[in-house]
Amino acid sequence: MAKSPEEQHPVKAFGWAATDPSGHLSPFNFSRRETGDQDVRFKVLYCGICHSDLHSIKNEWGFSTYPMVPGHEIVGEVTEVGSKVEKVKVGDKVGVGCMVGACHSCDNCVDNLENYCPKLILTYNSINTDGTITYGGYSDHMIANERYIVKFPDNMPLDAGAPLLCAGITVYSPLKYFGLAEEGKHVGIVGLGGLGHVAVKFAKAFGAKVTVISTSPSKKNEALEHLGADFFLVSRDPDQMQAALGTMDGIIDTVSAVHPILPLISLLKSNGKLVMVGVPEKPLELPVFPLIMGRKTVAGSGIGGMKETQEMIDFAAKHNIKADIEVISMDYVNTAMERLVKADVRYRFVIDIGNTLASTKP
């Protein structure tokens, strides 16, 4: 009987995988391809837990394939490079974010927007060019074409830098593209979680005036004193929302739960932009009349291309931007997922793969 493509891969790997929509993760032996001419292999040291990992392992978006090794905020140390690799060398600190492949010939790829390529290959739960399933960073090592490798600056800590490979680029890209990365712009950030807290840091570094918009009054001190936001708005307080009508140039909405967006549209100035980067499980209601009465825009944005991702990491290192994290051991991951459901994390879990994965081998 012919071997499956996975079985033909010669390099043994070990990680944790979900095997069904319960989302429960457990130890998993698998294999990765040998190092090609343009490939970079690295030992995984840390991997962030993204909210999309939680959606994916539970098949909440409806396209999960099992077994699934999640993780797309992956950082570590290069152990092997292909003969044609030019960007990095053995010993360098590197990362892989949300994607590991694209067609490289469509208009999006030519414009350094591989993230919007119709043939995008995601870091996990996707089909690679050889027909095999891609496996993510909850594992002992990772391999990717050098095009999808991000080089980490020396002063960027690997643990607190890992979430920037998804959360960081997810907010950096729309701030830049929609003209909100300019001094004096008034930017609203909806939700103070893994994405939101990083969005505040980037917006402030760009020189913007920042208002955090949250349902939780308890987060006010955190937003203003710890993260440096200028204002805090409780979205459930009609008086506060009324006072802020028409004051913002743009809003980055990071919330992944179903929520009303009409109140957010009302906060925008004429020509203002509401940019959705969170992914609720169900469609949101979009009232059109408020858009017409101010030439307002509701848009979406998903991560960024590789050139912009490298630019983002370099900018973050220059401005000392990193995620606020809670480092956990590999065997704590299921508890971490339960806490993530309850938003019980400040603000991003990061798994210490390098020090804790090996001890979980059966």
Steps between C-alpha positions, in 0.01 A plus 500: 500500500635844406605726783308823559692824433526554877661158543748577222631804685833390646548737797331389819318768696311516828232738615149526640194459280123514511342186355132598496271804550516465878821699455684298763874502426728206570852377407541415132779349294521607135759589238619795297666522159874498449673835459471625143734746328298802614380365833583609852460254788498627856458370852178643643564682827167682550159498339218743575139388538276697266122517536479344153676192640203458731246546216694255283548213744125508574406529129299815574566634150403171337814410306725326751697187408623257765745418640590868535819645648411868559728800542594785267696728731814290488853606594825316544859447392610394153653149494530438125473698177473394136782561254328801340386675818635855524293671766605314816766263629527229764471654847282794396179570691200482269125467489216369286157660508168407344612381156760274342413514131327677210504492119762778468363604160158665553455877535485474878825304522673740260387788726645330812150409617543124518245505782226569242616241247216269388741208542621603845639213708441548870754392759265232629171340395583562134615289205863542397629483142585131540147415612583462868331677789694789653579476870562800723723608784378298797792274403870447548613644166372684196599522134401762242618656177726793585245737343276430802771537762510816709839595641481616860705806602749435780314719749159337445427240770382177343223424749337845500577547130329179385141637510601787271520247214120491499357756744764759413473489121119470521477849651813658350390442140158672519640791702747560217273427204200704614704811582474467878874470563543875498571745778188667633248249363234392749479121501253285691596147603206269575583223746799481730617144443784336312453717191369813670782555746758472221293735281514766772878473514547528123253788464674694777840434341365647175405815690123450496255603769350173626163419657440148629135394457397218733197344668706460818540810721753300704752530217518879518810531718677232301430680172598845619779437749667182377448516123505877462165555330371858511132427564279211608144454382249257652295392200199413719484851648265709281624831641866421429418377149286807429781731609742330259278506189684600183842536662712219352689474172501123513423202718671161511246245622679198648199325656433140393158475668173610340441866587313803364700724267251784457624674819857477364405648163347791690834578664665564162552839343384545142722288275593291803587132474392207716743214436403151611786268597321272745301210354163441671344157443176648361431788258465848646218737417614790280266802485561689176337836571765612753769423242332716238454789742874557536667314217626251753671170427476159661799292390689186587869420524682170543861478623749637243750396237845374590677827413263692728529238775877544508451877499260465795744292706781747431273794595395322819862438598589865436209625712521230770157359415430148618201303615401469866517126554450213740752226429367148552628145477386267223299280735296803611369568149149355547449704814624806312240440228225482766622828644516654152129424452436711812744773388700419813845601375701820504539506202655210317599148599840392368608136527860440611555227243877488535501420872178305548396305188751215523383400848150431365609222265314179586 
